[in-house]
Amino acid sequence: MSKFILLSAILHSLLLGSAAHAGMARWVDEKGQVHYSDRVPSEYLHKEHSELNEQGVVVHTTGALPTSEERSKADKQKAVNLKIERERMIVARRQELRDRVLLDTFTTERDLEIARNARIEALDSQISLAQTLITNDQKKLEGIKKRIKQIRDSTREPPANLLKSETSVSRQLVNNLTYIDDKNRERAEIFRIFEEDVQRFRELKKTRLDARKK
C-alpha cells in the first residue's frame, strides 16, 4: 500500500511538474477529475479553471459562469435592490425637503404650535358646521318619517316626492357623518405630525448649534 501511495505521489508530482514547466491550465471535469493542459477545452470554459505559472502556482482562477437559473435569480435580486435603493432615495429626498421647510418656515417651537393650532381651529369649524347640519338633518328626517307613517296608517301611500325626500336626507346625513369621521382622523394626523415635526425641529436646531460651536 505504501508503494502505491508513493507511486501516486510521484506520478502527480511529475504531471504537475510538466504542467508547471510549460505554464499550464488546470480544470476539473464532470467526474471530479483534475486535468492539466496548455489550454482549457471549450466545453469546460464555463466551469471554474485556473492558470498556473512555471512553478506550478495558481496565478489566476476564472470562476464558473452562472447558470440560467442563477442569472435569473441574480437579475431578480438586482431589480429588488434597485427598487429598495430608489425608495430609500425618495424617502431621503422627502426628509431633506421637510427639514428645509421646518428650518426656513419656523424659528421656534412656538411657531410650530401656532401653525398647528390654526389648522386645528379651521378643522374644528368645519366639524362644528357639519355637526349642525347633522342635527338639522336628523330633525328633518324624523319629521319626514313621522309624516310617512301617518299616511300609511291611514291606509294611503306616501307621495313619491316625500319618499324621495326621505332618501335624499338620509343620504345627506350619512355623508355628513362620514365627513366628520374623516375630519377627526385628519385632526389626529395633524397632532401626530406636529409631534414628529417638533422632535425633528429640535434635532435640526441642535445639529446647527453644534456645527457653529466647532
Secondary structure, DSSP 8 states (H G I E B T S, - for coil): -HHHHHHHHHHHHHHHHHHHHHT-EEEE-TTS-EEEESS--GGGTTS-EEEE-TTS-EEEEE-----HHHHHHHHHHHHHHHHHHHHHHHHHHHHHHHHHHHHHH-SSHHHHHHHHHHHHHHHHHHHHHHHHHHHHHHHHHHHHHHHHHHHHHTT----HHHHHHHHHHHHHHHHHHHHHHHHHHHHHHHHHHHHHHHHHHHHHHHHHHHHHH-
